[in-house]
Amino acid sequence: MSAAAITVLVPVKWYWPSYLRQALDSVRGQTSPAWRLLVVCEPDNKTGVRERIADHLDDDRAGLILNEGRKLAGALNTGMRHARTEFVAILLGDDLWSPAAVEVLTQHIRSHPEADFLHSSRRIIDARGAEVGPVQRSREDVRAEHFGPTSPVKHLLCWRRSMALAAGGMDETLNSVGADDFDFPWLMAEQGAVFHAVPDCLYLYRQHRSCYRLTTHLPRSVHARELRRILRKHGVGWLATQRAVLAGRHGYMRQCLYRSPVDRWLKRRVGFQE
């Protein structure tokens, strides 16, 4: 294992500059210096992203690369291909890692060499960074049969890069919904990955409407359609799929600002305030 065991992958498309800088600051402020960082941006926003994070890119552990694939899954696949560490992990551009995330992950990787996929506890924060609710504890004993209709693992997600690439990486046909934190870990479980729960709270997930978020700005119909696609892909039956979509509509999909693409178009035409 090299001096750095983990590369942090930060996919960037739509972003709020202050949140992106805070996300990268949370990497630069780690208690362990043994990390690498790859920011993966879209070709059409490379110049703007580079200018806004220029000081972070002065660190020789950090790099900026262009998405070579499609949407969120493509960006993370690109990061996996370019990384040179044994493990990679996700940090979304409006979230934060806790200060000891790299140190704790590295300790668990070394003490559990059989582990292929690590997942930690997490906490929700608001737009200003204040904590919202209790820590959401990571689940132990995760296997393929524990997936569907929901995912038993949440961010922070960290996995063995070689195994993920051998499995084909993330599914770029998916339209960003669940590609990283649902379909992909499910695929890894089906491929025989050994999951390991990290009890520490290493990830701070920000709920906000300051800028585009997949959870809020993609129409509810898109979320429902993509959830159906993932469940069908993994062999979940029609009735269980319908129940999962209904539960989603009464749960996390209530955050969606729009019912459908048409509803989004109409609201934007009349100056709807997001």
FENSULSUL-V295796 format. One record per residue. N is the residue number from 1. RES is the residue in three letters. PHI is phi in whole degrees, 0 to 359 (none if undefined). OMEGA is omega in degrees with one decimal (NA if undefined). BURIAL is 1 if it has 24 or more other C-alpha atoms within 12 Angstrom, else 0. Layout:
BEGIN
n=(N,N)
res=(RES,RES)
phi=(PHI,PHI)
omega=(OMEGA,OMEGA)
burial=(BURIAL,BURIAL)
END
This chain:
BEGIN
n=(1,2,3,4,5,6,7,8,9,10,11,12,13,14,15,16,17,18,19,20,21,22,23,24,25,26,27,28,29,30,31,32,33,34,35,36,37,38,39,40,41,42,43,44,45,46,47,48,49,50,51,52,53,54,55,56,57,58,59,60,61,62,63,64,65,66,67,68,69,70,71,72,73,74,75,76,77,78,79,80,81,82,83,84,85,86,87,88,89,90,91,92,93,94,95,96,97,98,99,100,101,102,103,104,105,106,107,108,109,110,111,112,113,114,115,116,117,118,119,120,121,122,123,124,125,126,127,128,129,130,131,132,133,134,135,136,137,138,139,140,141,142,143,144,145,146,147,148,149,150,151,152,153,154,155,156,157,158,159,160,161,162,163,164,165,166,167,168,169,170,171,172,173,174,175,176,177,178,179,180,181,182,183,184,185,186,187,188,189,190,191,192,193,194,195,196,197,198,199,200,201,202,203,204,205,206,207,208,209,210,211,212,213,214,215,216,217,218,219,220,221,222,223,224,225,226,227,228,229,230,231,232,233,234,235,236,237,238,239,240,241,242,243,244,245,246,247,248,249,250,251,252,253,254,255,256,257,258,259,260,261,262,263,264,265,266,267,268,269,270,271,272,273,274)
res=(MET,SER,ALA,ALA,ALA,ILE,THR,VAL,LEU,VAL,PRO,VAL,LYS,TRP,TYR,TRP,PRO,SER,TYR,LEU,ARG,GLN,ALA,LEU,ASP,SER,VAL,ARG,GLY,GLN,THR,SER,PRO,ALA,TRP,ARG,LEU,LEU,VAL,VAL,CYS,GLU,PRO,ASP,ASN,LYS,THR,GLY,VAL,ARG,GLU,ARG,ILE,ALA,ASP,HIS,LEU,ASP,ASP,ASP,ARG,ALA,GLY,LEU,ILE,LEU,ASN,GLU,GLY,ARG,LYS,LEU,ALA,GLY,ALA,LEU,ASN,THR,GLY,MET,ARG,HIS,ALA,ARG,THR,GLU,PHE,VAL,ALA,ILE,LEU,LEU,GLY,ASP,ASP,LEU,TRP,SER,PRO,ALA,ALA,VAL,GLU,VAL,LEU,THR,GLN,HIS,ILE,ARG,SER,HIS,PRO,GLU,ALA,ASP,PHE,LEU,HIS,SER,SER,ARG,ARG,ILE,ILE,ASP,ALA,ARG,GLY,ALA,GLU,VAL,GLY,PRO,VAL,GLN,ARG,SER,ARG,GLU,ASP,VAL,ARG,ALA,GLU,HIS,PHE,GLY,PRO,THR,SER,PRO,VAL,LYS,HIS,LEU,LEU,CYS,TRP,ARG,ARG,SER,MET,ALA,LEU,ALA,ALA,GLY,GLY,MET,ASP,GLU,THR,LEU,ASN,SER,VAL,GLY,ALA,ASP,ASP,PHE,ASP,PHE,PRO,TRP,LEU,MET,ALA,GLU,GLN,GLY,ALA,VAL,PHE,HIS,ALA,VAL,PRO,ASP,CYS,LEU,TYR,LEU,TYR,ARG,GLN,HIS,ARG,SER,CYS,TYR,ARG,LEU,THR,THR,HIS,LEU,PRO,ARG,SER,VAL,HIS,ALA,ARG,GLU,LEU,ARG,ARG,ILE,LEU,ARG,LYS,HIS,GLY,VAL,GLY,TRP,LEU,ALA,THR,GLN,ARG,ALA,VAL,LEU,ALA,GLY,ARG,HIS,GLY,TYR,MET,ARG,GLN,CYS,LEU,TYR,ARG,SER,PRO,VAL,ASP,ARG,TRP,LEU,LYS,ARG,ARG,VAL,GLY,PHE,GLN,GLU)
phi=(none,289,304,258,264,229,252,273,258,240,283,229,232,272,206,259,308,293,292,298,295,296,300,290,299,292,280,298,268,296,292,252,275,273,222,235,227,233,268,248,244,281,305,279,236,300,297,296,295,300,296,284,241,304,293,291,285,292,284,289,274,247,211,240,229,265,297,263,234,249,57,299,300,297,297,288,296,301,300,298,294,272,292,236,262,291,239,230,211,259,228,286,291,245,252,222,264,291,302,259,303,296,299,292,300,298,299,290,298,285,274,229,296,282,286,253,218,255,217,249,288,214,222,271,236,265,300,269,95,283,291,236,76,281,293,268,286,288,271,273,55,263,225,302,289,274,272,80,278,233,263,278,237,226,302,274,250,220,218,287,296,296,292,296,294,295,277,101,72,278,280,280,280,282,267,75,284,74,295,266,248,228,298,293,297,297,302,298,296,295,276,93,299,269,267,224,273,261,289,295,277,252,231,246,264,267,263,199,230,290,202,301,226,301,295,255,265,278,302,301,296,291,302,297,297,291,298,300,299,295,295,296,303,262,85,283,289,299,294,296,295,298,295,295,294,297,297,296,297,267,243,295,289,294,285,298,280,229,281,203,302,295,299,297,298,296,295,289,294,265,79,301,272,285)
omega=(179.5,-179.6,174.4,-179.1,-169.5,168.7,177.7,179.3,-179.1,177.0,-176.7,171.6,169.9,-176.3,172.1,-170.2,-177.4,178.3,179.5,179.2,177.9,177.4,-179.6,174.9,-179.3,173.8,-178.9,-178.5,-178.8,178.1,174.7,178.2,-172.1,178.7,168.4,-176.3,173.1,172.5,-176.5,-176.5,177.2,-178.5,-175.3,176.1,-178.3,-175.3,-179.6,179.3,-179.3,-179.7,-175.2,-177.8,-174.6,-178.7,176.5,-179.1,174.2,177.1,-175.6,174.7,-173.2,177.2,176.8,-179.7,-178.3,176.3,179.8,-176.1,-173.6,172.5,-174.1,179.9,178.9,179.1,-178.7,173.3,177.1,178.6,179.0,-178.2,-176.7,-178.9,179.8,177.9,-178.0,-178.6,173.5,-178.7,-175.9,164.8,177.0,-167.0,175.4,179.8,-178.1,165.5,174.7,-174.1,-176.4,-174.4,-177.8,179.9,-178.2,178.9,-179.9,177.7,-178.8,177.2,-177.6,-178.6,177.8,-175.4,178.5,-174.3,176.2,-173.8,179.3,176.7,-172.2,167.5,-179.1,177.0,176.4,173.9,179.3,-175.5,-179.0,179.2,179.2,-178.8,179.3,177.4,-177.5,174.3,175.8,-170.4,177.2,-178.0,176.1,174.9,178.7,176.5,-174.9,-177.2,178.7,178.7,178.6,5.6,176.4,179.1,177.3,-179.8,178.5,176.5,16.6,-179.6,-176.9,-172.5,178.9,-172.1,-176.0,180.0,180.0,179.5,178.2,179.5,179.1,178.0,-179.1,-174.9,-176.6,173.8,179.2,-176.4,171.4,-179.2,175.8,-177.6,-174.8,-169.9,178.0,-178.1,-175.2,177.5,176.0,175.9,-179.1,177.9,178.3,178.6,176.5,179.4,175.2,-179.1,179.6,-179.8,173.3,-175.0,-178.5,175.4,-175.0,-173.1,177.2,-174.9,-173.3,171.3,-176.2,171.0,-179.2,179.6,-176.5,169.8,178.7,-176.1,-174.2,-168.4,170.2,-179.3,-179.4,179.7,177.9,176.5,-178.8,-179.4,-178.3,176.0,176.7,-178.9,-178.9,-178.2,177.6,180.0,-176.8,170.6,177.9,-176.1,-175.8,-175.3,179.3,178.1,179.2,178.1,-179.9,178.8,178.3,178.1,178.0,178.8,179.2,-179.5,-172.7,-179.1,176.9,176.7,-175.4,179.6,-173.9,178.1,-174.2,175.4,178.0,178.0,177.5,-179.7,-179.1,-178.1,178.7,178.7,-177.4,176.0,178.5,179.5,-178.9,NA)
burial=(0,0,0,1,1,1,1,1,1,1,1,1,1,1,1,1,0,0,1,1,1,1,1,1,1,1,1,1,0,1,0,1,1,1,1,1,1,1,1,1,1,1,0,0,0,0,0,0,1,1,0,0,1,0,0,1,1,0,0,0,1,1,1,1,1,1,1,0,1,1,1,1,1,1,1,1,1,1,1,1,1,1,1,1,1,1,1,1,1,1,1,1,1,1,1,1,1,1,1,1,1,1,1,1,1,1,0,1,1,0,0,0,0,0,1,1,1,1,1,1,1,1,1,1,1,0,0,0,0,0,0,0,0,0,0,1,1,1,1,0,0,1,1,1,0,0,1,1,1,1,1,1,1,1,1,1,1,1,1,1,1,1,1,1,1,0,0,0,1,1,1,1,0,1,1,1,1,1,1,1,1,1,1,1,1,1,1,1,1,0,0,0,1,1,1,1,1,1,0,1,1,1,1,1,1,1,1,1,0,0,1,1,1,1,1,1,1,1,1,1,1,1,1,1,1,1,1,1,1,1,1,0,0,1,0,0,0,0,0,0,1,0,0,1,1,0,0,1,0,0,0,0,1,0,1,1,1,1,1,0,0,0,0,1,0,0,0,0,0,0,0,0,0,0)
END
